[in-house]
């Protein structure tokens, strides 16, 4: 079904990715410029994406069309205030009013991959990591097929990307501003899964050996007090949010489960590659790890539920193919830049070469049988 349309869409995606990877890997073209151009290309493709009627974006478009019939006061009172994801609904209403529904996936693409490229560029600058290692991390991330989750599912990757870039700035760059709090609030009010990821993020300081023992000891008290303040001012909304998370968890665990063999297979390979990368990162010299080790704490905390709920496809897929790759980016760049080698019998193969080969295989699988195979711009 839609063979020609999908072939054109998938080919365009692969061509853009491979050209970007080769430019970073084998030329001296400015890294930031290459990634900016690639971001524009991704956004244009997202704008042109035509969802099938079973795609999430198709339902979102219908929702935006419906929301646009409301004036803001009525819309806010009836559909925003009682919702556990009010930010997402306001965003849908705004874009619905324009009537240009392609703006939503294009905007989300710019935000999500803007965060990804920010992490890659800053990792390169802070640790003097060569372009070839950044290119490898980029190839790995884009080969997972998460692009379809950005342009179609919309909310999940938007939520994850904002949390990942905030945590990167706080732990690797040692920067924290009030704006980060707003971004965290934006994330948790965009998708209920954001509550779980932010909770995992709040656990990370307990594993930060750079902090004095006394600070780690009183940290839970600080989090508890912050939670009580939030409950005092936003009690009703927080109760709604927690109830929504609980309902979603029950739905995923005990409801009718959706599963797909090829996506499961792709995610299993991804999980193995992420674990191997984490293992070799741990063997890098401490002076090279520096603050990136804090990213690995969140990586471990996200991998634990991924493994624990591997039997539930939706949770497993979201964590392994969307959230964990985001956090893996700086860890992978540092690990490969240190020349890590994987032993196979008497052979020792560069970790970077293994990541490249596996990523290309995953890209083929994602395009042929995974989420990317449904990407198209039009219907003949």
Secondary structure, DSSP 8 states (H G I E B T S, - for coil): --HHHHHHHHHHHHHHHHHHHHHHHHS---HHHHHHHHHHHHHHHHHH----TTSHHHHHHHHHHHHTTS-HHHHIIIIITT-S-HHHHHHHHHHHHHT-THHHHHHHHHHHHHHHHHHHHHHHHHHT--HHHHHHHHHHHHTTSHHHIIIII-HHHHHHHHHHHHHHHHHTS----HHHHHHHHHHHTT-THHHHHHHHHHHGGGG-TTS-HHHHHHHHHHHHHHHHHHHHHHHHHHHHHHHHHHHHHHHHHHS-----HHHHHHHHHHHHHHHHHHHHHHTS-HHHHTTHHHHHHHHHHHHHHHHHTTTSHHHHHHIIIIIHHHHHHHHHHHHHHTT-EEEETTEEEEHHHHHHHHHHHHHHHHHHTSGGGG--S---
